[in-house]
Amino acid sequence: MPIIKVLLADDHALVIEGIKAVLEKKAPDIQVIGEAANGNQVLELAKKTPVDVYVLDISMPMLNGLETAARLLRKDKKRKIIILSMYDDRATIEKALRVGVRGYLIKESVTEDIARAVYAVHRGNSYLSPSISDSLINNMLDESRKTPKMSSPGGLTSREMEIIQLIAEGWGNKQIAYKLKISKNTVHVHRHNIAVKLDIHKQTELVRYAIKAGIIKL
């Protein structure tokens, strides 16, 4: 079983130790190969150590998580990064996605979500803490009282909007097919149609679209 190499960055040692303990217990194929307390240390380690997934606290001294992520991605756009945060507001989440991170975890649920997030991001998917969806939906419901609601953004069908929501939550094609009781090939067809209709071909951009368009799973 291939080892997924992870670098953890948080200025609280207890957070790092807690995450390591969870991974050692639940995901022995995920190995923490580096630890950092600030963004500068992350950048130095990145020069010396091959890393599959970076897990960065959003609020670190010297260089915060988002700026660290931006610098890592400027060096290599293929780097896979998860942000840890106490903030679940829409503006912060959208800012993180615009930087190019693939995962966003709320700290209070990190022990439950960290392994799933690392696996998803390592596969090239995105992962958002499930609680984020609730927060975004509540914001969207508030907005819907003030502005007309889009019934079909981008000319999408209800099934396509449902699939976009699942993709944004980090589900892969096989999982989507199983959940919706359709074939994997049908999922591929839907994803192709979504890409053509929206002219969106990257998953991170699709997640941003889902947030901005207010798509929720019905």
Sequence and secondary structure as in RCSB ss.txt:
>XXXX:A:sequence
MPIIKVLLADDHALVIEGIKAVLEKKAPDIQVIGEAANGNQVLELAKKTPVDVYVLDISMPMLNGLETAARLLRK
DKKRKIIILSMYDDRATIEKALRVGVRGYLIKESVTEDIARAVYAVHRGNSYLSPSISDSLINNMLDESRKTPKM
SSPGGLTSREMEIIQLIAEGWGNKQIAYKLKISKNTVHVHRHNIAVKLDIHKQTELVRYAIKAGIIKL
>XXXX:A:secstr
   EEEEEE S HHHHHHHHHHHHHH TTEEEEEEESSHHHHHHHHHHS  SEEEEESS SSS HHHHHHHHHHH
 TT EEEEEES   HHHHHHHHHHT SEEEEGGGHHHHHHHHHHHHHTT  EE HHHHHHHHHHHHHHHTTS   
SSGGG  HHHHHHHHHHHTT  HHHHHHHHT  HHHHHHHHHHHHHHHT  SHHHHHHHHHHHT    
